[in-house]
Amino acid sequence: MIPAKFDYIKVSSIGEAVTLLDKHGFDSKILSGGHSLIPAMKLRLSRPELLIDISGISGMDGISEEGDKIVVGANCTHQKIASSKLVKEHLNILAQTAGCIGDVQVRNRGTLGGSLAHADPASDYPATVLACDAQIIAEGKNGSRTIAATDFFQSIFTTALADDEIITSVRFPKVANGNYQKFFQSASRFAVVGVAVVKEGDAVKVGITGVSDTPYRASAVESAYDGGSSAAAKAVHGVEVMSDHFADAEYRSHLAKVYVKRALEA
């Protein structure tokens, strides 16, 4: 449970972090809260030669209102998001999601950006950023760019981020009517199934995590939605469902339908 030898640099700007990432490539890793990276390093599943600590970069842990958007800095902890009055007022589904992540220690150290960049298939945020049609803002050596949530998650632990890019913030549309439901692993509180539903008029947007190796928009549910919860039957339509020691594919499929139904009703 001891990591391999590594160097450590705490940076004061995004530009400095990007330069180091570009220089060291695969031999470097970004560190913010560390709740995904450090355990992997202790198990020697990850062996970076350099840790680039971005936790002290000014302005990356703020939450602000910009017109019809709520902008959340990548270094915002889960607890800060869950307790934010601004988020609760205009984007309560995100506060709800953040509030059910891990335990108190995890929520006080883990960050939004770190969770999204890690792209664990059992993490909570992906369902909500998908259902909200959020935009992930990333910065690399070629400048800043915006990545749609629907383009961000590519496969297990894999995202659209380039090797030299860092998530700096996430832009969420204000959501008046949204709900997140979760069946969690009892020890880690990771999602066996997590479902986010955003309702706009007569339509819904549904994001699901934990079911497949990649979080997804449940387009079949969205198309079949008729104002009730019967569309939940299509929760895993066209999806390759994971099977592991927490839940086999059949049980996970059943849970997905149950939790989509609950989220739609809520």
Buried (B, 14 or more C-beta within 10 A) or exposed (E): EEBEEBEEBBBEEBEBBBBBBBEBEEEBBBBBBBBBBBEBBEEEEBEBEBBBBBBEBEEBBEBEBEEEBBBBBBBBBBBBBBBBEBBBEBBBBBBBBBBBBBEEEBBBBBBBBBBBBBBBBBBBBBBBBBBBBBBBBBBBEEEEEEBEBBEBBEEEBEBBBBEBBBBBBBBBBEBEEBBBBBBBEEEEBBBBBBBBBBBEEEEBBBBBBBBBBBBBBBEBBBEBBEEEBEBBBBBBEEBEBBEEEBBEBEBBBBBBBBBBBBBBEB
